Amino acid sequence: MKKLTKDDLTKIKEEYQATLSQREEGFRVKVTVHMGTCGIAAGARRIAEVLMEEIRDSGAQDVIVTTSGCAGLCSMEPMVTVETLDGPPVRYVSLTDEKTREIFREHVMGGKIKESYALAMGYEASY
């Protein structure tokens, strides 16, 4: 068996990530609300409520909201990560109800990243 190179591993990772969202039960967009203790204290529960309201009001059937623990950026909470089938994940920080509604309308429903609210785009890697 041949040894895998860094390029081989990168290709495997990219192929896996490209299909990851598609395996999330057919959802086009996954929004993760970071709900560590610091996120909850900063208002992450309200952000999750706003997202659920927006999904309900828009009638979107292909958007899922999930939660995670601490993302390690306490001073930037509340925050969410938006993952779409055709783009990089985007981490949005220092959210309010209105910012969250804008992100939902423009990025989740419209496909346009709201760069002014984004901290980072793309996958994290250790190399």
N, C-alpha and C positions, 0 to 999 in steps of 0.2 A: 504494500500500500504506500502510495507517495505521501510525503509530508505536506501538510497544508502550509501555505504561505500566508502572510498578512493580507495580501490581495484576495486570496481564496476566502479567508474568513470575512473580510469586508463584503465580498459578493454574497456570501451566505447570509450575513446579517441584513443586507439591503433587501434580498429576496424575502426573507422572513418578515421584515417590517412592512414590506409592501402588501403582504397578505394578512397581517395581524388584524387590522381594522375590519377587513372583509369577513373574518371569522367571528367577529363580535355580533353574531346572530343577525347579520344583514344590515346593520346600522351604517349609515353614510358618515355620521359624525359622532364622535365620543367626546364628551366634556367631562373632565375630571376636576372635581372641587377638592382642593387640598384642605383636609379637616383635621390637622393635628391640633393640639391644645391651643397653640398660638393662633391658628387659623380660625378656630371656633371663637376664641376671645375677640378676634378682630372683625368677626361678622360673616364667616364662611357659611353658616347655616342660612342666613338671609340671602346670600348669593345663590345658594342651591334652590331656595324657594323662588327667587326671581327667575332662574333658568327653567324651573318646572312651570311657572306661570307662562313664560314665553313659549314653551313647547305646547302647552295646552291652547293658548290663544292663537298660535300660528297653525295648529292642526298638524304639525310635523310628526310623521310616523317613523322617520328614519334617523332620529337623534336620541342618544342615550346619555344620561347623566350618571356618573359614578363618583365615588369618593376615594380618597387615599389618606394616608397619614401625613405627617410632617414632611415638607419638601426641603427643609433646612434653611429657609429664607424668611425667618420670623418677621423681620422688619418690613417685608413687602407683602404681607398678608392683608386681606384675603386675596387668594389667587386661584386661577383655574388653568388647566391645560386643554387646548382644543386640538383634537386629532381628526383629520379628514382623510378620505380615501386617496385624494389626489394631491396632498400637500404635506409639508413637514408639520410636526406638532408645534404648537405655539403656546408659550407660557405667558399669561397675562397677570399683572400684579397691581396691588393697591386699588382693588376694585370697589366700586360703589354700585348701587342699584342701577343708576343711569348708564355707567360704563358697561355694566354687564348686559343691559338691554341693547346697547349699541353693538357690542361684540356679537351678541346673538343674531341681530338683524344683518350686520355686515359680513361677519366671517362665517358663522354657523349656517345661516340661510343664504347669504349672498356669495360666499366663497372668497371675499376680499379681506385679507388680514388687516386688522386694525393696529398698524405698526406703532402708533403713538402710545398705546397701552401695553405693548409687548415688551417683555424682558429679554426673551430668547426664542429662537426658532431652530428647529432641528433636533436630532437625537443626541442624547448625551453618550459619550464613549470614554473609555478609560485609556485610549491610546491615540 
